Amino acid sequence: MNTILIAALSAYTTTANSLWGPGKAELSATPADPGSAVVCAASGPVFKAWGTTFNERDLDALRMVSDTDREEILDRAFAPDGDLRFTKGRLTMNANDYSRAWYSCSEVDGDFENRFFNIEHDKTNALVYVKWALRRNPKMTFFVSPWSPPAWLKINKEYCVVASRFNTQDPAKNALLYSGESDAVDPNEMWLQGQRGKPFPRRLATQSYVIQEPEYLQCYADQFVKFIDLYAKEGVTIDRVMYQNEAYSYTPYPGCPWTAEGTVRFNAEYLAPALKAAHPEVSLWLGTINSNRRSYIAQIIGAKGMADVIDGFGFQWEGLDIAESLCDEFKKPFICTEAECGNGRMDWAAGEHTFWLICKNLRYGAEEWYNWNYVLEDDGRSAWGWRQNALVQVDSKTGKARYTHEYYAVKHYACYIQPGAVRLAKFLNIRATDGVVYRNPDGTHVIVAGNFGKVEQTISVKVGEKYVNLTMPGKSFNTVVL
């Protein structure tokens, strides 16, 4: 039996009024409460990487701060010895909802040979941000998922899915979503509040928005290859592809519904062969899955040919509800492709929600976790009219940056759980606390726990022959490093 020798212990605590202060933990031969002690296993799932997304609106916010502050913000996120230590990035092909406005890499209708496909827009926008990160960590790699194909490849000839006052689509085209039942379309379905646990989406689109003729599907698959090639010329390594962001959000911003049949056809018959021929080193994952309709998603995963071409799954939002069971059934890994974006308040509640969600993903066995927006100005308003949170908030009037509670929620995990860490324990609702325990490749052990109750609580975690008795203030994030 291996003996774990603990040479030192460090503890950190964050509350709404005290950010990253000293925590209260001690080693003991006995647990503070024998009835609720957490005991570590010999081994468990391996965690591989922390990551974030590279959006134009983040770049805009970064350009508002002083050069000195920008360097600090970037160092904290991407430097190997920084706070968050992001080693992975997520990219969009064409615009997403945190681009300034719609654009695509292919604006010439009928260009099936992709002669005019280009990333000129990216070179002066998102790629600037990417290269700032790469200067801190040249080994960073990226995955790509589009929000929408070029409009000319879609049945509605628009970048969005449904009409709203924030786009120019004719409302009559809403009828395409459910094959004629336009009066049933809810343009705000993806903004539902208090609906978690119910089926999402409430209704499934009846047709794929990418035109299902072979020349359109092949052209679109080839665009992924071109995107990888052009980014490689800029020194950016894309090592994973997902066919679509949130195929089940029917949005007024860039989006694209897919049916189960269309998803299988495009991935198995077009995208996978195109990648295999041009970039066999790039893996194809099914994502990003944001539906909790388990039987429907299982139908896609289990379809003929899919198991052979899909290397894993990307889950976000409601998709997390079914991630663990689907991965167990189909014996493939998953990553959390996106943190939930919040409401622009950037307050303690947002930090607590993100802390809880990271813990949930780790308990379910996620190999990687990706933040959404790292830096936004003011209330994080998008070009399509909604507000979102970020880890760093920039005041557009003063140019001053604030590290939000959500930033510290991420830091409590990412600063010390290293790539290659093995999960040894997970716990849920022990005295109003959730948490995980990991062993890093360098032999250190990390305990991360959140106290979601209002009163102080003490929990005990057995590491080797010793117990770590961790006392946590009410409403707090806590990390112990052994």
SEVEXKOL-225099 format. One record per residue (C-alpha): residue in three letters; x, y, z. Coordinates in nm, 2 decimals, always signed. Example, Ala and Ser with C-alpha at 12.3 -4.5 7.8 and 13.67 -1.06 7.14 Angstrom:
 res     px     py     pz
 ALA  +1.23  -0.45  +0.78
 SER  +1.37  -0.11  +0.71
This chain:
 res     px     py     pz
 MET  +0.00  +0.00  +0.00
 ASN  +0.14  +0.34  -0.10
 THR  +0.20  +0.59  +0.19
 ILE  +0.12  +0.95  +0.12
 LEU  +0.36  +1.19  +0.30
 ILE  +0.21  +1.53  +0.34
 ALA  +0.49  +1.79  +0.38
 ALA  +0.27  +2.11  +0.37
 LEU  -0.08  +2.23  +0.35
 SER  -0.22  +2.55  +0.20
 ALA  -0.58  +2.67  +0.21
 TYR  -0.76  +2.95  +0.03
 THR  -1.11  +3.09  +0.08
 THR  -1.33  +3.33  -0.12
 THR  -1.65  +3.49  +0.01
 ALA  -1.85  +3.78  -0.14
 ASN  -1.65  +4.03  +0.08
 SER  -1.31  +3.85  +0.09
 LEU  -1.14  +3.74  -0.23
 TRP  -0.88  +3.46  -0.22
 GLY  -0.79  +3.50  +0.15
 PRO  -0.63  +3.24  +0.38
 GLY  -0.85  +2.94  +0.45
 LYS  -0.89  +2.73  +0.76
 ALA  -0.78  +2.37  +0.73
 GLU  -0.58  +2.14  +0.95
 LEU  -0.43  +1.79  +0.93
 SER  -0.55  +1.54  +1.19
 ALA  -0.54  +1.18  +1.27
 THR  -0.92  +1.18  +1.32
 PRO  -1.20  +1.34  +1.13
 ALA  -1.40  +1.64  +1.27
 ASP  -1.72  +1.44  +1.19
 PRO  -1.66  +1.06  +1.14
 GLY  -2.02  +1.03  +1.00
 SER  -1.96  +1.25  +0.70
 ALA  -1.59  +1.20  +0.62
 VAL  -1.49  +1.18  +0.25
 VAL  -1.26  +0.89  +0.17
 CYS  -1.05  +0.90  -0.14
 ALA  -1.04  +0.62  -0.39
 ALA  -0.72  +0.48  -0.56
 SER  -0.81  +0.63  -0.90
 GLY  -1.08  +0.78  -1.11
 PRO  -1.14  +1.00  -1.42
 VAL  -0.84  +1.20  -1.55
 PHE  -0.88  +1.58  -1.61
 LYS  -0.69  +1.72  -1.90
 ALA  -0.74  +2.09  -1.95
 TRP  -0.89  +2.42  -1.87
 GLY  -0.99  +2.65  -2.15
 THR  -1.18  +2.96  -2.26
 THR  -1.34  +3.10  -2.58
 PHE  -1.20  +3.37  -2.80
 ASN  -1.47  +3.62  -2.89
 GLU  -1.46  +3.96  -3.06
 ARG  -1.64  +4.13  -2.77
 ASP  -1.37  +4.01  -2.53
 LEU  -1.11  +4.17  -2.76
 ASP  -1.31  +4.49  -2.76
 ALA  -1.30  +4.50  -2.38
 LEU  -0.93  +4.42  -2.36
 ARG  -0.86  +4.71  -2.59
 MET  -1.03  +4.95  -2.34
 VAL  -0.79  +4.89  -2.06
 SER  -0.44  +5.03  -2.03
 ASP  -0.15  +4.83  -2.18
 THR  -0.03  +4.74  -1.82
 ASP  -0.37  +4.62  -1.72
 ARG  -0.42  +4.42  -2.04
 GLU  -0.09  +4.24  -1.99
 GLU  -0.19  +4.15  -1.64
 ILE  -0.53  +4.02  -1.75
 LEU  -0.38  +3.81  -2.02
 ASP  -0.10  +3.68  -1.79
 ARG  -0.35  +3.57  -1.53
 ALA  -0.54  +3.37  -1.78
 PHE  -0.28  +3.22  -2.01
 ALA  +0.06  +3.22  -1.84
 PRO  +0.17  +2.87  -1.71
 ASP  +0.21  +3.02  -1.36
 GLY  -0.10  +3.24  -1.38
 ASP  -0.42  +3.22  -1.19
 LEU  -0.63  +3.03  -1.45
 ARG  -0.37  +2.85  -1.66
 PHE  -0.59  +2.80  -1.97
 THR  -0.42  +2.57  -2.21
 LYS  -0.71  +2.52  -2.45
 GLY  -0.92  +2.76  -2.66
 ARG  -1.25  +2.75  -2.84
 LEU  -1.30  +2.92  -3.17
 THR  -1.59  +3.00  -3.39
 MET  -1.59  +2.96  -3.77
 ASN  -1.80  +3.26  -3.89
 ALA  -1.96  +3.49  -3.64
 ASN  -2.11  +3.39  -3.30
 ASP  -2.34  +3.58  -3.07
 TYR  -2.04  +3.76  -2.91
 SER  -1.91  +3.88  -3.24
 ARG  -1.98  +4.25  -3.31
 ALA  -2.21  +4.16  -3.60
 TRP  -2.26  +3.89  -3.85
 TYR  -1.98  +3.79  -4.09
 SER  -1.87  +3.47  -4.25
 CYS  -1.57  +3.33  -4.42
 SER  -1.77  +3.26  -4.74
 GLU  -1.99  +3.53  -4.88
 VAL  -1.99  +3.43  -5.25
 ASP  -2.32  +3.25  -5.32
 GLY  -2.26  +2.93  -5.52
 ASP  -1.88  +2.91  -5.44
 PHE  -1.90  +2.53  -5.39
 GLU  -1.52  +2.50  -5.45
 ASN  -1.45  +2.75  -5.17
 ARG  -1.22  +2.96  -5.39
 PHE  -1.32  +3.27  -5.20
 PHE  -1.32  +3.12  -4.85
 ASN  -1.10  +3.33  -4.63
 ILE  -1.02  +3.44  -4.27
 GLU  -0.94  +3.80  -4.34
 HIS  -1.19  +3.93  -4.09
 ASP  -1.05  +3.71  -3.82
 LYS  -0.69  +3.83  -3.88
 THR  -0.78  +4.18  -3.74
 ASN  -1.02  +4.05  -3.48
 ALA  -1.04  +3.72  -3.29
 LEU  -0.70  +3.61  -3.41
 VAL  -0.54  +3.92  -3.24
 TYR  -0.67  +3.79  -2.91
 VAL  -0.56  +3.43  -2.99
 LYS  -0.21  +3.55  -3.06
 TRP  -0.19  +3.74  -2.74
 ALA  -0.27  +3.42  -2.56
 LEU  -0.02  +3.22  -2.76
 ARG  +0.26  +3.46  -2.66
 ARG  +0.19  +3.34  -2.30
 ASN  +0.16  +2.97  -2.39
 PRO  +0.28  +2.87  -2.74
 LYS  +0.16  +2.52  -2.68
 MET  -0.21  +2.61  -2.66
 THR  -0.44  +2.42  -2.90
 PHE  -0.79  +2.49  -3.01
 PHE  -1.12  +2.34  -3.11
 VAL  -1.37  +2.50  -3.35
 SER  -1.75  +2.49  -3.37
 PRO  -1.96  +2.72  -3.59
 TRP  -2.27  +2.90  -3.47
 SER  -2.40  +2.93  -3.83
 PRO  -2.28  +2.83  -4.18
 PRO  -2.26  +3.11  -4.44
 ALA  -2.62  +3.22  -4.51
 TRP  -2.62  +3.10  -4.87
 LEU  -2.58  +2.74  -4.75
 LYS  -2.90  +2.75  -4.54
 ILE  -3.27  +2.71  -4.63
 ASN  -3.37  +3.05  -4.49
 LYS  -3.07  +3.23  -4.65
 GLU  -3.01  +3.41  -4.31
 TYR  -2.75  +3.37  -4.04
 CYS  -3.02  +3.35  -3.77
 VAL  -3.30  +3.10  -3.71
 VAL  -3.59  +3.32  -3.61
 ALA  -3.68  +3.68  -3.67
 SER  -3.64  +3.95  -3.41
 ARG  -3.59  +4.32  -3.38
 PHE  -3.22  +4.25  -3.37
 ASN  -3.20  +4.10  -3.72
 THR  -3.35  +4.15  -4.06
 GLN  -3.51  +3.82  -4.12
 ASP  -3.87  +3.82  -4.25
 PRO  -4.09  +3.68  -3.97
 ALA  -4.26  +3.46  -4.24
 LYS  -3.95  +3.25  -4.25
 ASN  -4.01  +3.14  -3.89
 ALA  -4.25  +2.89  -4.05
 LEU  -3.95  +2.69  -4.17
 LEU  -3.86  +2.58  -3.82
 TYR  -4.16  +2.36  -3.76
 SER  -4.26  +2.32  -4.13
 GLY  -4.54  +2.57  -4.13
 GLU  -4.65  +2.61  -3.77
 SER  -4.50  +2.96  -3.74
 ASP  -4.74  +3.07  -3.47
 ALA  -4.58  +2.82  -3.23
 VAL  -4.23  +2.97  -3.27
 ASP  -4.09  +3.13  -2.95
 PRO  -3.79  +3.35  -3.03
 ASN  -3.69  +3.36  -2.66
 GLU  -3.70  +2.99  -2.60
 MET  -3.32  +2.98  -2.52
 TRP  -3.38  +3.25  -2.26
 LEU  -3.61  +3.04  -2.05
 GLN  -3.58  +3.10  -1.67
 GLY  -3.68  +2.84  -1.41
 GLN  -3.73  +2.57  -1.67
 ARG  -3.43  +2.35  -1.59
 GLY  -3.51  +1.98  -1.57
 LYS  -3.78  +2.01  -1.83
 PRO  -3.73  +1.89  -2.19
 PHE  -3.52  +2.13  -2.39
 PRO  -3.60  +2.23  -2.66
 ARG  -3.97  +2.21  -2.59
 ARG  -4.02  +2.12  -2.96
 LEU  -3.76  +1.99  -3.20
 ALA  -3.70  +2.15  -3.54
 THR  -3.85  +1.95  -3.82
 GLN  -3.58  +2.01  -4.08
 SER  -3.21  +2.09  -4.09
 TYR  -3.13  +2.44  -4.19
 VAL  -2.83  +2.35  -4.39
 ILE  -2.95  +2.26  -4.74
 GLN  -2.93  +1.88  -4.75
 GLU  -2.81  +1.85  -5.12
 PRO  -2.47  +1.68  -5.16
 GLU  -2.29  +1.98  -5.31
 TYR  -2.40  +2.20  -5.01
 LEU  -2.30  +1.94  -4.75
 GLN  -1.96  +1.87  -4.92
 CYS  -1.89  +2.24  -4.96
 TYR  -1.96  +2.30  -4.59
 ALA  -1.74  +2.00  -4.48
 ASP  -1.46  +2.13  -4.70
 GLN  -1.49  +2.47  -4.53
 PHE  -1.38  +2.32  -4.20
 VAL  -1.07  +2.19  -4.37
 LYS  -0.99  +2.53  -4.52
 PHE  -1.04  +2.69  -4.18
 ILE  -0.79  +2.46  -4.02
 ASP  -0.54  +2.51  -4.30
 LEU  -0.57  +2.89  -4.28
 TYR  -0.54  +2.91  -3.91
 ALA  -0.23  +2.68  -3.92
 LYS  -0.07  +2.94  -4.14
 GLU  -0.12  +3.19  -3.86
 GLY  +0.05  +2.96  -3.61
 VAL  -0.28  +2.83  -3.45
 THR  -0.33  +2.46  -3.41
 ILE  -0.68  +2.33  -3.43
 ASP  -0.69  +1.97  -3.30
 ARG  -1.07  +1.91  -3.26
 VAL  -1.38  +1.99  -3.46
 MET  -1.75  +2.00  -3.36
 TYR  -2.01  +2.04  -3.63
 GLN  -2.24  +2.29  -3.46
 ASN  -2.28  +2.51  -3.15
 GLU  -2.62  +2.44  -2.98
 ALA  -2.81  +2.28  -3.26
 TYR  -3.12  +2.30  -3.03
 SER  -3.13  +2.67  -2.97
 TYR  -3.35  +2.85  -3.22
 THR  -3.20  +3.19  -3.21
 PRO  -3.23  +3.54  -3.34
 TYR  -2.85  +3.56  -3.34
 PRO  -2.62  +3.32  -3.55
 GLY  -2.76  +2.97  -3.52
 CYS  -2.85  +2.66  -3.71
 PRO  -3.09  +2.37  -3.62
 TRP  -3.02  +2.02  -3.73
 THR  -3.24  +1.71  -3.73
 ALA  -3.11  +1.38  -3.61
 GLU  -3.10  +1.25  -3.96
 GLY  -2.91  +1.56  -4.09
 THR  -2.67  +1.55  -3.80
 VAL  -2.57  +1.19  -3.88
 ARG  -2.56  +1.24  -4.25
 PHE  -2.33  +1.55  -4.23
 ASN  -2.09  +1.41  -3.97
 ALA  -2.06  +1.05  -4.09
 GLU  -2.08  +1.10  -4.47
 TYR  -1.92  +1.44  -4.52
 LEU  -1.73  +1.60  -4.23
 ALA  -1.56  +1.29  -4.10
 PRO  -1.43  +1.18  -4.44
 ALA  -1.31  +1.53  -4.52
 LEU  -1.11  +1.56  -4.20
 LYS  -0.97  +1.21  -4.23
 ALA  -0.84  +1.28  -4.58
 ALA  -0.69  +1.62  -4.50
 HIS  -0.63  +1.62  -4.13
 PRO  -0.63  +1.28  -3.97
 GLU  -0.47  +1.43  -3.66
 VAL  -0.78  +1.64  -3.60
 SER  -1.05  +1.46  -3.39
 LEU  -1.42  +1.49  -3.46
 TRP  -1.64  +1.52  -3.15
 LEU  -2.02  +1.54  -3.15
 GLY  -2.12  +1.88  -3.01
 THR  -2.20  +2.11  -2.88
 ILE  -2.50  +1.92  -2.73
 ASN  -2.74  +2.15  -2.54
 SER  -3.05  +1.92  -2.53
 ASN  -3.15  +1.70  -2.24
 ARG  -3.37  +1.48  -2.47
 ARG  -3.17  +1.17  -2.40
 SER  -3.34  +0.92  -2.63
 TYR  -3.31  +1.17  -2.92
 ILE  -2.94  +1.23  -2.87
 ALA  -2.88  +0.86  -2.81
 GLN  -3.05  +0.80  -3.15
 ILE  -2.79  +1.02  -3.31
 ILE  -2.49  +0.87  -3.13
 GLY  -2.60  +0.52  -3.19
 ALA  -2.68  +0.57  -3.56
 LYS  -2.49  +0.36  -3.82
 GLY  -2.14  +0.49  -3.88
 MET  -2.14  +0.74  -3.60
 ALA  -1.95  +0.54  -3.34
 ASP  -1.66  +0.49  -3.59
 VAL  -1.61  +0.86  -3.66
 ILE  -1.69  +1.03  -3.33
 ASP  -1.41  +1.05  -3.06
 GLY  -1.61  +1.21  -2.78
 PHE  -1.89  +1.45  -2.69
 GLY  -1.92  +1.82  -2.61
 PHE  -2.20  +1.91  -2.37
 GLN  -2.32  +2.24  -2.24
 TRP  -2.63  +2.39  -2.08
 GLU  -2.92  +2.13  -2.06
 GLY  -2.70  +1.87  -2.23
 LEU  -2.51  +1.83  -1.91
 ASP  -2.82  +1.66  -1.77
 ILE  -2.75  +1.35  -1.99
 ALA  -2.37  +1.37  -2.02
 GLU  -2.27  +1.11  -1.76
 SER  -2.52  +0.84  -1.86
 LEU  -2.45  +0.88  -2.23
 CYS  -2.08  +0.86  -2.18
 ASP  -2.12  +0.55  -1.97
 GLU  -2.34  +0.39  -2.24
 PHE  -2.13  +0.47  -2.54
 LYS  -1.79  +0.45  -2.37
 LYS  -1.66  +0.79  -2.49
 PRO  -1.53  +1.09  -2.30
 PHE  -1.69  +1.43  -2.28
 ILE  -1.59  +1.79  -2.23
 CYS  -1.78  +2.09  -2.10
 THR  -1.77  +2.32  -2.40
 GLU  -1.92  +2.63  -2.24
 ALA  -1.99  +2.78  -1.90
 GLU  -2.34  +2.92  -1.86
 CYS  -2.33  +3.29  -1.94
 GLY  -2.55  +3.45  -1.68
 ASN  -2.74  +3.78  -1.69
 GLY  -2.47  +4.06  -1.70
 ARG  -2.48  +4.13  -1.32
 MET  -2.14  +3.97  -1.26
 ASP  -2.23  +3.93  -0.89
 TRP  -2.18  +3.67  -0.62
 ALA  -2.47  +3.46  -0.74
 ALA  -2.30  +3.43  -1.08
 GLY  -1.98  +3.32  -0.92
 GLU  -2.16  +3.06  -0.70
 HIS  -2.35  +2.92  -1.00
 THR  -2.03  +2.88  -1.20
 PHE  -1.85  +2.72  -0.91
 TRP  -2.14  +2.47  -0.86
 LEU  -2.14  +2.40  -1.24
 ILE  -1.77  +2.33  -1.26
 CYS  -1.80  +2.09  -0.97
 LYS  -2.10  +1.92  -1.14
 ASN  -1.90  +1.87  -1.46
 LEU  -1.60  +1.73  -1.27
 ARG  -1.83  +1.50  -1.07
 TYR  -1.97  +1.37  -1.40
 GLY  -1.62  +1.31  -1.53
 ALA  -1.56  +1.59  -1.78
 GLU  -1.21  +1.58  -1.92
 GLU  -1.19  +1.95  -2.01
 TRP  -1.39  +2.26  -1.91
 TYR  -1.42  +2.58  -2.11
 ASN  -1.52  +2.92  -1.99
 TRP  -1.74  +3.14  -2.22
 ASN  -1.65  +3.51  -2.21
 TYR  -1.33  +3.60  -2.02
 VAL  -1.35  +3.98  -2.05
 LEU  -1.66  +4.20  -2.12
 GLU  -1.74  +4.56  -2.08
 ASP  -2.01  +4.70  -1.85
 ASP  -2.31  +4.46  -1.84
 GLY  -2.18  +4.23  -2.11
 ARG  -2.45  +4.33  -2.37
 SER  -2.43  +4.15  -2.70
 ALA  -2.52  +4.29  -3.04
 TRP  -2.84  +4.09  -3.03
 GLY  -2.97  +4.25  -2.71
 TRP  -2.89  +4.03  -2.42
 ARG  -2.65  +4.06  -2.12
 GLN  -2.39  +3.81  -2.01
 ASN  -2.13  +3.77  -1.75
 ALA  -1.75  +3.75  -1.77
 LEU  -1.46  +3.67  -1.54
 VAL  -1.33  +4.02  -1.58
 GLN  -1.55  +4.33  -1.61
 VAL  -1.43  +4.65  -1.77
 ASP  -1.58  +4.99  -1.71
 SER  -1.61  +5.14  -2.05
 LYS  -1.61  +5.49  -1.91
 THR  -1.29  +5.46  -1.70
 GLY  -1.12  +5.17  -1.86
 LYS  -1.07  +5.00  -1.52
 ALA  -1.10  +4.62  -1.48
 ARG  -1.26  +4.43  -1.20
 TYR  -1.20  +4.06  -1.14
 THR  -1.55  +3.92  -1.06
 HIS  -1.66  +3.66  -0.82
 GLU  -1.69  +3.42  -1.11
 TYR  -1.32  +3.47  -1.18
 TYR  -1.24  +3.35  -0.83
 ALA  -1.48  +3.06  -0.87
 VAL  -1.27  +2.94  -1.17
 LYS  -0.94  +3.01  -1.00
 HIS  -1.03  +2.79  -0.70
 TYR  -1.02  +2.50  -0.95
 ALA  -0.80  +2.59  -1.24
 CYS  -0.51  +2.73  -1.04
 TYR  -0.42  +2.40  -0.88
 ILE  -0.60  +2.11  -1.06
 GLN  -0.34  +2.03  -1.33
 PRO  -0.37  +1.86  -1.67
 GLY  -0.34  +1.49  -1.60
 ALA  -0.49  +1.51  -1.25
 VAL  -0.68  +1.20  -1.13
 ARG  -1.01  +1.24  -0.95
 LEU  -1.00  +1.06  -0.62
 ALA  -1.33  +1.16  -0.47
 LYS  -1.65  +1.36  -0.53
 PHE  -1.91  +1.46  -0.28
 LEU  -2.26  +1.62  -0.30
 ASN  -2.45  +1.80  -0.04
 ILE  -2.25  +1.71  +0.26
 ARG  -2.35  +1.97  +0.51
 ALA  -2.46  +2.20  +0.22
 THR  -2.12  +2.15  +0.05
 ASP  -2.02  +2.00  -0.29
 GLY  -1.67  +1.92  -0.39
 VAL  -1.40  +1.71  -0.56
 VAL  -1.06  +1.58  -0.47
 TYR  -0.78  +1.53  -0.73
 ARG  -0.42  +1.40  -0.73
 ASN  -0.19  +1.59  -0.96
 PRO  +0.08  +1.44  -1.17
 ASP  +0.34  +1.60  -0.94
 GLY  +0.19  +1.42  -0.65
 THR  +0.01  +1.71  -0.49
 HIS  -0.35  +1.67  -0.38
 VAL  -0.62  +1.93  -0.43
 ILE  -0.95  +1.96  -0.24
 VAL  -1.20  +2.20  -0.38
 ALA  -1.53  +2.25  -0.20
 GLY  -1.81  +2.51  -0.20
 ASN  -2.03  +2.59  +0.10
 PHE  -2.36  +2.70  -0.04
 GLY  -2.53  +2.73  +0.30
 LYS  -2.53  +3.05  +0.51
 VAL  -2.36  +2.91  +0.81
 GLU  -2.00  +2.78  +0.87
 GLN  -1.94  +2.41  +0.81
 THR  -1.66  +2.17  +0.86
 ILE  -1.60  +1.87  +0.64
 SER  -1.33  +1.60  +0.66
 VAL  -1.14  +1.45  +0.37
 LYS  -0.92  +1.14  +0.42
 VAL  -0.59  +1.17  +0.22
 GLY  -0.36  +0.87  +0.29
 GLU  -0.37  +0.81  +0.67
 LYS  -0.45  +1.17  +0.76
 TYR  -0.77  +1.37  +0.76
 VAL  -0.80  +1.72  +0.63
 ASN  -1.05  +1.90  +0.84
 LEU  -1.17  +2.20  +0.64
 THR  -1.38  +2.47  +0.80
 MET  -1.56  +2.68  +0.55
 PRO  -1.75  +3.01  +0.61
 GLY  -2.10  +3.03  +0.49
 LYS  -2.14  +3.11  +0.12
 SER  -1.78  +3.04  +0.03
 PHE  -1.54  +2.88  -0.22
 ASN  -1.25  +2.68  -0.08
 THR  -0.93  +2.51  -0.20
 VAL  -0.68  +2.31  -0.01
 VAL  -0.35  +2.20  -0.16
 LEU  -0.14  +1.92  +0.00
